[in-house]
Amino acid sequence: MVKYRGGRINEEVKKVVSNVIQNEIKDPRLNTLISVTKVDVTKDLRYAKVFVSILGDDNAKNESLSILKKSAGFIRREVGHQVSLRLTPEIIIELDNSIEHGMHIDSILQKIKETKKNDN
């Protein structure tokens, strides 16, 4: 039963953080699509590393990431209210480029398919 506790905590914190980012942060500069891709909470519940994917140009990404980092205290407070844990973890927000990387690989594969189709 203890094995799955870390995974359950990660998913619950991910759900709450995603909800807070989408619905409760009222900063008008956050106009890009932001999705929480992964959350890693340490075993001692002191830190939670939140990986976010931000779609948009580089300026919008950097601005949105800095806004999210500045609102980490607010996000932590909301996690403390909504998730029943012994300690409320400190939120560390990191940028995750895996979705964009996957889209890039997909576009390369599409180009390869088109060239093979044209050669035949």
C-alpha angles and dihedrals in degrees: 000000000000092000094071097044095090093051092048091050091048092051094045093049089046091053093049095045091049091051092048093050094047100040114016109040103089099191108134091209090069097087100132127092109269123185130179107230102177142357125201115192115190118240092250090052093234099118136030117193108206117198114204130187115212120193118208140064123319095263092052091047094052093046093047092047092051091048091051092048090051091050094050090107092055091047090050091052092051091048088052091052097045104035120058105223135147090240130018107234122233108248117235113185120207131179116246117201097179095108092052090045090053091049090051092051090047091053090050090051091050090053090050091051091050093050092048090048091050092048093056 
